[in-house]
Amino acid sequence: MKTCKNYLLLLIYSAILLAPQLLGGGWVIIWPVINK
């Protein structure tokens, strides 16, 4: 169960790191909206 949780955490961490690169300039506009 612990391994599954670590995998999920890694997946979320990777998504956070990759999202700005994938979305490019659009991410700068989207981020403040999510951050509110």
C-alpha distance matrix in Angstrom:
0.0 3.8 5.4 5.2 6.4 8.8 10.0 10.8 12.6 14.4 15.5 16.9 18.6 20.1 21.3 23.0 24.6 25.8 27.0 30.2 31.2 30.7 32.5 35.1 37.8 36.5 33.5 36.0 37.3 34.0 32.2 34.6 34.2 30.4 30.8 33.1
3.8 0.0 3.8 5.4 5.1 6.3 8.6 9.9 10.6 12.4 14.2 15.5 16.5 18.3 20.0 21.3 22.6 24.2 25.6 28.6 29.6 29.6 31.5 33.8 36.4 35.4 32.2 34.4 36.0 32.9 30.8 33.1 33.1 29.3 29.3 31.7
5.4 3.8 0.0 3.8 5.4 5.1 6.2 8.7 9.9 10.5 12.3 14.4 15.2 16.4 18.4 20.1 21.0 22.2 24.0 27.0 27.6 27.5 29.7 32.0 34.9 34.1 31.0 33.4 35.2 32.2 30.3 33.0 33.0 29.3 29.5 32.3
5.2 5.4 3.8 0.0 3.8 5.5 5.1 6.3 8.7 9.9 10.5 12.5 14.2 15.3 16.6 18.6 20.0 20.9 22.2 25.5 26.3 25.7 27.7 30.3 33.2 32.0 29.1 31.7 33.2 30.0 28.3 31.1 30.7 27.0 27.7 30.3
6.4 5.1 5.4 3.8 0.0 3.8 5.4 5.1 6.2 8.6 9.8 10.7 12.3 14.2 15.3 16.7 18.4 19.9 20.9 24.0 25.2 25.0 26.7 29.1 31.7 30.5 27.3 29.6 31.1 27.9 26.0 28.4 28.2 24.4 24.7 27.3
8.8 6.3 5.1 5.5 3.8 0.0 3.8 5.4 5.0 6.1 8.6 9.9 10.4 12.2 14.2 15.4 16.4 18.1 19.7 22.5 23.4 23.6 25.6 27.7 30.4 29.7 26.4 28.7 30.5 27.6 25.5 28.1 28.4 24.7 24.7 27.7
10.0 8.6 6.2 5.1 5.4 3.8 0.0 3.8 5.4 5.1 6.1 8.7 9.8 10.4 12.3 14.3 15.3 16.2 17.9 21.0 21.6 21.3 23.6 25.9 28.8 28.0 25.1 27.7 29.5 26.5 24.8 27.8 27.9 24.3 24.8 27.9
10.8 9.9 8.7 6.3 5.1 5.4 3.8 0.0 3.8 5.4 5.0 6.3 8.6 9.8 10.5 12.4 14.3 15.2 16.2 19.4 20.5 20.0 21.8 24.3 27.0 25.8 22.8 25.4 26.9 23.7 22.1 25.0 24.7 21.1 21.8 24.7
12.6 10.6 9.9 8.7 6.2 5.0 5.4 3.8 0.0 3.8 5.4 5.2 6.1 8.6 9.9 10.7 12.4 14.2 15.3 18.1 19.4 19.6 21.2 23.4 25.8 24.9 21.6 23.8 25.6 22.6 20.5 23.1 23.4 19.7 19.9 22.9
14.4 12.4 10.5 9.9 8.6 6.1 5.1 5.4 3.8 0.0 3.8 5.5 5.0 6.0 8.5 9.9 10.5 12.0 13.9 16.7 17.3 17.7 19.9 21.8 24.6 24.1 20.9 23.3 25.4 22.8 20.8 23.8 24.4 20.9 21.2 24.5
15.5 14.2 12.3 10.5 9.8 8.6 6.1 5.0 5.4 3.8 0.0 3.8 5.5 5.1 6.2 8.7 9.9 10.4 11.8 15.1 15.7 15.4 17.5 19.8 22.8 21.9 19.0 21.8 23.6 20.8 19.3 22.5 22.7 19.3 20.2 23.5
16.9 15.5 14.4 12.5 10.7 9.9 8.7 6.3 5.2 5.5 3.8 0.0 3.8 5.4 5.0 6.3 8.7 9.9 10.3 13.4 14.9 14.8 16.1 18.5 21.0 19.9 16.7 19.2 20.9 17.9 16.1 19.2 19.3 15.8 16.5 19.8
18.6 16.5 15.2 14.2 12.3 10.4 9.8 8.6 6.1 5.0 5.5 3.8 0.0 3.8 5.4 5.2 6.3 8.7 10.1 12.3 13.7 14.5 16.1 17.8 20.2 19.8 16.4 18.5 20.7 18.3 16.0 19.0 19.9 16.6 16.7 20.2
20.1 18.3 16.4 15.3 14.2 12.2 10.4 9.8 8.6 6.0 5.1 5.4 3.8 0.0 3.8 5.4 5.1 6.0 8.3 10.9 11.3 11.8 14.1 15.8 18.8 18.6 15.6 18.1 20.5 18.2 16.6 20.0 20.8 17.9 18.5 22.1
21.3 20.0 18.4 16.6 15.3 14.2 12.3 10.5 9.9 8.5 6.2 5.0 5.4 3.8 0.0 3.8 5.4 5.1 5.7 9.0 10.1 9.8 11.5 13.8 16.6 15.8 12.9 15.8 17.7 15.1 13.9 17.4 17.8 14.9 16.1 19.6
23.0 21.3 20.1 18.6 16.7 15.4 14.3 12.4 10.7 9.9 8.7 6.3 5.2 5.4 3.8 0.0 3.8 5.6 5.5 7.5 9.7 10.4 11.3 13.0 15.2 14.7 11.2 13.4 15.6 13.3 11.2 14.6 15.5 12.7 13.1 16.9
24.6 22.6 21.0 20.0 18.4 16.4 15.3 14.3 12.4 10.5 9.9 8.7 6.3 5.1 5.4 3.8 0.0 3.8 5.8 6.8 7.8 9.6 11.2 12.1 14.7 15.0 11.9 13.8 16.6 15.0 13.1 16.4 18.0 15.6 15.8 19.6
25.8 24.2 22.2 20.9 19.9 18.1 16.2 15.2 14.2 12.0 10.4 9.9 8.7 6.0 5.1 5.6 3.8 0.0 3.8 5.7 5.4 6.2 8.7 10.0 13.2 13.4 10.9 13.6 16.2 14.6 13.6 17.3 18.4 16.3 17.3 21.0
27.0 25.6 24.0 22.2 20.9 19.7 17.9 16.2 15.3 13.9 11.8 10.3 10.1 8.3 5.7 5.5 5.8 3.8 0.0 3.8 5.5 5.2 6.0 8.2 11.0 10.4 7.7 10.8 12.9 11.0 10.4 14.2 14.9 13.0 14.5 18.0
30.2 28.6 27.0 25.5 24.0 22.5 21.0 19.4 18.1 16.7 15.1 13.4 12.3 10.9 9.0 7.5 6.8 5.7 3.8 0.0 3.8 5.5 5.3 5.6 8.0 8.4 5.6 8.0 10.8 9.9 9.1 12.8 14.3 13.1 14.1 17.6
31.2 29.6 27.6 26.3 25.2 23.4 21.6 20.5 19.4 17.3 15.7 14.9 13.7 11.3 10.1 9.7 7.8 5.4 5.5 3.8 0.0 3.8 5.6 5.2 8.7 9.9 8.4 10.7 13.5 13.1 12.8 16.4 17.9 16.8 17.9 21.4
30.7 29.6 27.5 25.7 25.0 23.6 21.3 20.0 19.6 17.7 15.4 14.8 14.5 11.8 9.8 10.4 9.6 6.2 5.2 5.5 3.8 0.0 3.8 5.6 9.3 9.3 8.5 11.8 13.7 12.7 13.3 17.0 17.7 16.6 18.5 21.7
32.5 31.5 29.7 27.7 26.7 25.6 23.6 21.8 21.2 19.9 17.5 16.1 16.1 14.1 11.5 11.3 11.2 8.7 6.0 5.3 5.6 3.8 0.0 3.8 6.4 5.6 5.4 8.8 10.1 9.4 10.7 14.2 14.7 14.2 16.2 19.2
35.1 33.8 32.0 30.3 29.1 27.7 25.9 24.3 23.4 21.8 19.8 18.5 17.8 15.8 13.8 13.0 12.1 10.0 8.2 5.6 5.2 5.6 3.8 0.0 3.8 5.5 5.8 7.8 9.9 10.5 11.4 14.5 15.8 15.9 17.3 20.2
37.8 36.4 34.9 33.2 31.7 30.4 28.8 27.0 25.8 24.6 22.8 21.0 20.2 18.8 16.6 15.2 14.7 13.2 11.0 8.0 8.7 9.3 6.4 3.8 0.0 3.8 5.4 5.6 7.3 9.2 10.5 12.8 14.3 15.2 16.5 19.0
36.5 35.4 34.1 32.0 30.5 29.7 28.0 25.8 24.9 24.1 21.9 19.9 19.8 18.6 15.8 14.7 15.0 13.4 10.4 8.4 9.9 9.3 5.6 5.5 3.8 0.0 3.8 5.4 5.4 6.3 8.7 11.1 11.7 12.7 14.6 16.9
33.5 32.2 31.0 29.1 27.3 26.4 25.1 22.8 21.6 20.9 19.0 16.7 16.4 15.6 12.9 11.2 11.9 10.9 7.7 5.6 8.4 8.5 5.4 5.8 5.4 3.8 0.0 3.8 5.3 5.0 5.8 9.0 10.1 10.2 11.7 14.5
36.0 34.4 33.4 31.7 29.6 28.7 27.7 25.4 23.8 23.3 21.8 19.2 18.5 18.1 15.8 13.4 13.8 13.6 10.8 8.0 10.7 11.8 8.8 7.8 5.6 5.4 3.8 0.0 3.8 5.7 5.5 7.4 9.6 10.6 11.2 13.6
37.3 36.0 35.2 33.2 31.1 30.5 29.5 26.9 25.6 25.4 23.6 20.9 20.7 20.5 17.7 15.6 16.6 16.2 12.9 10.8 13.5 13.7 10.1 9.9 7.3 5.4 5.3 3.8 0.0 3.8 5.8 6.5 7.5 9.6 10.9 12.5
34.0 32.9 32.2 30.0 27.9 27.6 26.5 23.7 22.6 22.8 20.8 17.9 18.3 18.2 15.1 13.3 15.0 14.6 11.0 9.9 13.1 12.7 9.4 10.5 9.2 6.3 5.0 5.7 3.8 0.0 3.8 5.8 5.5 6.6 8.8 10.7
32.2 30.8 30.3 28.3 26.0 25.5 24.8 22.1 20.5 20.8 19.3 16.1 16.0 16.6 13.9 11.2 13.1 13.6 10.4 9.1 12.8 13.3 10.7 11.4 10.5 8.7 5.8 5.5 5.8 3.8 0.0 3.9 5.4 5.2 6.0 8.9
34.6 33.1 33.0 31.1 28.4 28.1 27.8 25.0 23.1 23.8 22.5 19.2 19.0 20.0 17.4 14.6 16.4 17.3 14.2 12.8 16.4 17.0 14.2 14.5 12.8 11.1 9.0 7.4 6.5 5.8 3.9 0.0 3.8 5.5 4.9 6.4
34.2 33.1 33.0 30.7 28.2 28.4 27.9 24.7 23.4 24.4 22.7 19.3 19.9 20.8 17.8 15.5 18.0 18.4 14.9 14.3 17.9 17.7 14.7 15.8 14.3 11.7 10.1 9.6 7.5 5.5 5.4 3.8 0.0 3.8 5.5 5.7
30.4 29.3 29.3 27.0 24.4 24.7 24.3 21.1 19.7 20.9 19.3 15.8 16.6 17.9 14.9 12.7 15.6 16.3 13.0 13.1 16.8 16.6 14.2 15.9 15.2 12.7 10.2 10.6 9.6 6.6 5.2 5.5 3.8 0.0 3.8 5.6
30.8 29.3 29.5 27.7 24.7 24.7 24.8 21.8 19.9 21.2 20.2 16.5 16.7 18.5 16.1 13.1 15.8 17.3 14.5 14.1 17.9 18.5 16.2 17.3 16.5 14.6 11.7 11.2 10.9 8.8 6.0 4.9 5.5 3.8 0.0 3.8
33.1 31.7 32.3 30.3 27.3 27.7 27.9 24.7 22.9 24.5 23.5 19.8 20.2 22.1 19.6 16.9 19.6 21.0 18.0 17.6 21.4 21.7 19.2 20.2 19.0 16.9 14.5 13.6 12.5 10.7 8.9 6.4 5.7 5.6 3.8 0.0
